[in-house]
Amino acid sequence: MNLMKHQIVDFLKEALNEDIGRGDLARSLIKGETTAFVKSKSEGIVAGLEYIKYFSEIADVKFDFFYKDGSEYKNGDIIFEVYGNAKDILSIERTMLNILQHASGIASNAYKFSKIADNKIKILDTRKTRPKLRIFEKYAAFCGGITNHRLGLDDCLMLKDTHLALFTSIKEAINKARKLIPFTTKIEVECENFEMAKEAMEAGADIVMCDNMEFDEIKKVAEFRNDNFPKVLLEASGNVTLENIKKYIDTGVDAISSGAIIHHAVFKDFSMKIQ
């Protein structure tokens, strides 16, 4: 995921304003410059450094990073040092740590999924993200080794059950969409059973999602696809967990999506200390 500088800086400003409010009361007590380090109190995959480095654009601080996003760290490792204006370092401390803890938690959870997949299949995240944190959380998941699913409703047209309920058939919905959406846009159809998946492929869907299907039925869909529509991509979704992901890999689909990658992730523990 390629993030533009202004996007990150705007994000940091908004996050910092939330914490500082009308002003950090401690700033009047502090003078001079100092150096601090951020140390891990857990282990996992680090993420969020691509965001943190841009604090130097809005605060009088500089960084020395000892890790890159997506790399593995151990308990007790020094992740980075920050030095400069002491007031600014203390004012950004909590926001900086929140970013690191949140992103590293998602990246570490994503890595568990990608490790099990072992490059045999694509693991995708979903749009089940916290409001205003879509790009940030998907970036963190990407750092953990998975592939991002669509970033928003403007990314790919996914026809879900709630959309299809307003049409007489999948074919009608796809035909109308082809006349209205950009030429380069793909269409994915969420299907609940084999017959729906078959209808979606015959109607011209680019991607078929096998949503909450039994494993045997997903295999049946994959076999039909292989024999009749080999260019159609298959995605499996619905209650995908670390415990059952291997069964999905064996069904023959191209990708597996799981909201749990992001919304089941737990903050990792880091602390900042003044040298």
N, C-alpha and C positions, 0 to 999 in steps of 0.2 A: 504494500500500500504506500503510495507516494503522497505525503502530506506537504502542503505548502506552508511556508513560514508564517504568513499572516493568519492562517487558520489556527495554528497552534498558539500564537501570541494572543489572539482574541480570546481563545479558550482560557489561557492562563490569567488574563486580566479579569475575566468574569469570575473564575474560581477564586482568585485572590480578593476581589472586591467583596465576595460573599463572606470571607473570613475577617477581613480588616474593617468592614463597615465604615464608620465615620473616622476611623484612625486607630492604629495599634497603640494602646495606652502605655505600653512598655518602652516605646521609642524614645520618650523624653528622659528615660533613665540610662540609656546606653550611648556610649561614645566610641570612636575609633574603629579600627579594623580587627578582624579575627579570621581564623580558619576553623572549619568544622569538617567532620567526616560522617558519612552515613554507613552504618554497619548492619549486616543482616543478622536476624535472630531466628532464622528459619532456613530452609533450602528450597530451591525451585528454579524457575526460569525467570530471568529479569526482564522487565518491560517498563516503558514509561520514560526512559532516559532521553529519547528523541523529543519528548515534550519538555522535560526538566531543563535541558540545556538552553532553552530559549528564555528561561528566567533572567538570563544575562541581558536580554533585550529590554526588560522592564524593571530591573533592579541592579544596583551597583555591586554585582557579584560575578565571579568567574568559576569555572569548574575544571577539575581533572577527573576524567572517568576511567575506571579500571575494568569496566565491562561494557559490552554492547548489548542492545536489546536482542533477545532471543538466545542469549548464552546462559549456561547453567552456573549457579552459584551455590555455595555451601554455607552452613551456619557459621557465623563469625567473620565472614568475608567483608572487607571494606569495598563498597560498591563505587563510591566516588568521594571526592573532597570538594568543598565549596569554600571560597575565600573572598574577602572584600569587606564592604561596609557591614559592621556588626549589626546595626539596626535592621538592614535589609535582610540579612541572613536569618535573623530571628523572626522577622515578619513573614517570610515565605516558608518557614520550617514546616508548619502543619500542612499547608497546601501541597508542598513538594513531597512530603512523606505520603500523603493520601494518594497522590498520583502514582507514586512508586508502588505502594502496597496494593492498590486496586488493580493496576495494570499487571503487576507480577502475579497476582492471584489468578487472574484470567489466563495469562500466558502459561502458568504452571498447570492449570487444569486442562487447557487445550493440548498441551504437550502429552498428557496422559492418553488422550484420544489418538493423537497422531502417532504415538509410539506403538500403540496396539495395531493401528492400521498398517504400519510398516511399509508405506508407499504402495500398498496393494490397491488402495481405493482413496478417493478424495474425501476428506472430512470437512464439512461445511458448518459455519455458524448460522444464526438466523437473525431476524429483526427483533427478537425478544431482548431488547436492550433497555437501559434506563433512559427516561426522557432527557434530551440534550447531550447524551453521552454516546450516541450511536457510533460516530467515527472513532472516538477514543477507545471504546470497548472492542470494536472490531479490529482496530489496530493491535490491541493487546492480544487478541485471539490469534491474529496473523503471526505475531512474534512467537507464539507457542507452536507454530508449524502447521496450522490448519489453513484451509482456503476460505476466503470470505464468500458468503452467498451474496445476494443482491443487497446493496446499501440502502435502498429505499424503493418507494413505489414507482419512481421514474427510471429505474434501472433495468428491470425486466418485467414483462406483464405476466403475473401469475393469476390464473383463473382458479379461485378457490370455490368451495361449496356455496358460499354466500353469493358469489358472483353468478355461478351456474344456475342457482335457484331462480334467477330472473330471465333465463333463456329456456327455450323448448328443447335444446340439445347442445352438446359440446361443439358440434360442427357449426351451428348458428353463431355461437359466441366467437369462435375462432375466425370464421369468415368475416364477421363484422369488424373484429379487431384488426385483421390484415389490411382493411381499407382505411383504417384510422391512425394506426401507430406508425412510427418511423420504420423505414425499410430494414434498418439494421437491428431492430428490437426482436429479441427472442420471446417466444410464448411458452410458458410452463403451465401445465394443468395438474391440479391436485386431484388424485383419483383414490377412491375408497375400495375398489375391487378390480378384478381382472377385466370385466366387461367395460368399465369406465376407461381403464387404461387402453384397451383395444380401440375403443371409440375415439379416444384422444389422438392416438397415433394415426388412425385412418383419416382423422380430420385435419392433420397437418401440424400437430404440436411439435415443438422443438425439444422440449423436455417433459417427461412424465414423472410426477411424484407419486410414489406408492405410499400413501398416508395411512398409517396404523393398520396395514395389512399383515396377515399372518405370514410367516416365513415361506411356507410352501406356495402361497399365492404370489408372493413377490417373485419366486423362482419361475413360476408359470408365466408371469409378465415378462421376465427377462428372456425366457426361451422364445416367446412370441416375437419380442423385439428383435432378437438375433436372427430369426428366420425371415422376418418380413420388413422391418424398419431399422436396419442396423445403424443408421445415422442418428436415430433418436437417442437422447441421453436419458438415463434412468436415475432417479434419486429416491432414496428411502428415508422416511421420516416418521416420527411419532414414538415418544417414550424411549428414545435411544439412550442407553446408559453405558458406562464402562463395563458393566457386567454382561450385556447382551450384544455389544457391538461386533464381536467375532461372528455371530450368527448372521448378521446383516452382510458382512463381507462375503460370506459364502453364497449369498443369493444371486450374485451376478450383476448387481447394479453398479453404476459408475460412481456414485457419490452417496454419502450418508450425511444428513443434517441433524443437528442437535442444539436445541436452545440451552441445554444444561451446560454447555461449554462456557457460556457467559453467566447465566443467572444462577448457577450452582457454585460458581467460583467463590472462594473465601480469601479475604485480605491476607497477604503475607506480612510478616512482622519485620520492621526495620526501625532503627532509632538513629537520631543525630546527636553527636557529642562535640563539644568545643574542645579543640586541642589545647 
